[in-house]
Amino acid sequence: MTSSVRPAERFAGLLAQCPLVAILRGLAPPEADAAGDALFGAGFRLIEVPLNSPQPLQSIRQLSRLNGAALVGAGTVLTARQVDEAHDAGAQLVVAPNFNPEVVRRAVALGLACAPGVATPTEAFAALDAGATALKLFPAEAIPPAAVKAMRAVLPASALLLPVGGISTANLRTYMDAGANGAGLGSALYKPGMAIDTLRENAREFVAAWAGTIRA
């Protein structure tokens, strides 16, 4: 049963349950159901299908119907029109590699959670002013934990920071210790054509790595 809470409000709650976003770039519809089951079973609650994947809207439809307890979104969303298309397919989250005010405003107007890509404090503040739900710090390879810590010091305490790009089980804790609220996981979690058992094992390893960042 789908929650009546607006996606933008659900995002923070689900991030608190498991602050890891599965980025399934290259996922094809025939794999979507099994991939969704594997991720949800491992503890993931946030799933993104980039729009440069094969038939991404169909995969989003399938994943959205599969489990209402998860929040499924579209990634690599570059235009307001794509926001509409993702929304019509059932997406509740819009993720972009860049900050486009029109994309953020359209997502906000539809009540969707929105995480635009930013790399500087200037972009971060502009995205928050436009109504962004969270900030995708991208590419994380160019935004080391020290930079995350510096941004965390000047941004509002309520701002949600999610580094994406090059995040692994080995460096996840370093980013979380620097002030990240979670992370987006790409090829270290999933590659096109990957066996579902491998995806399941990768997902469990990331959840275990995140659990290791929690201090009593």
N, C-alpha and C positions, 0 to 999 in steps of 0.2 A: 504494500500500500504506500503510495507516494505521500510524502509529508506536505502539509499545507503551508509550512513556513517558506518564505521567499528564499530562493537560492542564495542571494547575497547574504542573508542572515544565517543560512545553514552552513555556509562555507567555513566560518570560524569555528563552529562547533565540531564539524567533521575534522578540521585540521587539528583540533585539540585531541581527538580520538587517535588519529594517526596522521602526522604532519608530512606525509609523503604523497606526491602526485605522480601517478604512473603515466608516462608519456609514451603512447603506443604508436610511434611514427612508423608508417608502412603497414599497419594492421589492415588486413582485408576482411570483409564481412564473414566469410566462412570460418575465420578464426575467432571472431569477436566473442561469441558466447562462452567458449571454453576459456579464453583469456580472462574475461570478466569474472567467471567463477573462480579461477585460480587466484586472481588478485584479491577478490573479496574474502576468500577463504583464508588468505594469509594475513588479512587485517587491513588492507587498503580500502579507503572510502572515497578517494578522489582519483578519477580516471580521465585522461585527456586523449582525444584522437585528433592529431594534426590534420588540417584540411588538405595537405599535400600527400595524404595517404590514398590508396585505392578506394573509391566509393566511400569516403569518410562519413558522409551523412547517413548512409545505411548502417555503418558500424555504430554510429552514435545512437541511432534509433534502436538498434538491437540491445546495446548496453543499457540504455535508459529504461527499457522495458524489463530487463533481466532482474534488476534488484533496485527497488525504490529507496533502499537505505543508503545507496551510494549516490554520489553527485558526479554526473558525467558531463564532460565539456568538450569544446572544440578548441584546437590549438592552431597556431599560425593563422589567426584571423586578422586580416589586413584592412578590411573595408566594412562600412556600416551594413552594406548589403549582405556580406557574409555573416554578420551577426544575426540578421533576420533569418537567413537560411539555416544557421545552426540552431536558432531558437525553434524554428518550425520542425526541425528534426528531433527535438527533445533535449537539446543541450541546455544545461543550467549554469555552465561556466564558460567564459570566453577568455582565452589566453592568446597573447600576441608576443612576437619577438621584439616589438617596438612600441612606442607610445604614440598613438594616433588619437587625438581628442575626440574625433567623431566616433571612433569605435567604442571608446569608453562611455561616451554620452548615450549612444544607442543601447549599449548593454545595460546601463543604469536605467534607462527609460523602460526597458523590458523586464526589469527586476532581476537581471542575471548577475551572478558573481563575475567579476572581471579582474584579470591580472595582466596588465600591460607590461611589456619589457622595458626596463630602465637600466642605465649604467652609471648615472651620476646623480648627485643630490638635486640638481636643477630639474632633471627629468622626474625624479621621484616626487618632489613637491608638486610639480605640475600635474602629475598623474593623480595624486591624492586630491588635489583641488578639483579635478574633473570628476571625481567620484569613484576612483579605483578601489576595489575591495582589498586587493593585495598587490604587492610589487614583485614582479618577476625580475630578479637580478640576473641579467644576461649579457654576455656569456660569463658564467662564473669563473671560467679559466682566466679571465681578465679582471675579475673582482675577487681577490683573495680574501681570506677571513679578516685580515687586518683592515681592509677597506670596508667590509661589512660592519666591523666594530665601530669604525669612524662614522659611517652613515647612521648606525643605530643611535649614536650619541646625539645626533642633531634632529632626527626624525621624531614625530610623535610616538609616544610609547605604544599607542594602539596600532601603529602601522605594522602590517604583516609583511615580512621580508622572506622571499623564497628564492634562493640561488638555484640556477638551472644551467647545466652545461658542465660536464666533467665531474659531476658529483658521484662519489663511489662509497662503498661501505668503509673504506679506509679514511676518507676525509670528511664524512658526514658529521662526526662529532666536533671536529674543529670549527666547522661553519656554525653548528648549533651553539657551541660555546662562545662564538663571536657575536651572537645575537640573532641568528636566523631563526625564523619561526617554523621552518620546514624546508623542503627541497623538492624540486622537480627532477624526476629520474628518467633518463633517456636510454641510450644504448647500453648502459651498464645493467639495466633491468630487462630491456626487451629489444630484440632485433627481428626484423621481418622473417617469417618462416621458422622462428625458434620453436622447438618442441615445448609443448605446454608444461611438461614436467620440469624443464629447465627454467621456464618463466616462474613457475610456482616456487622452485628452490631459490631463485634470485630474489623473489619477493619476500620470502621468509628471512633470507639473510639481511635484507635491508631493514625489515621490521626489527630484527634482533639488534642490528647496529643502532637503530634509533632508540630502542629500549635501553641500550647501554649508555646513552647520553643523559638518561634521567637520573638525577641525583636525589637521594633521600633527604 
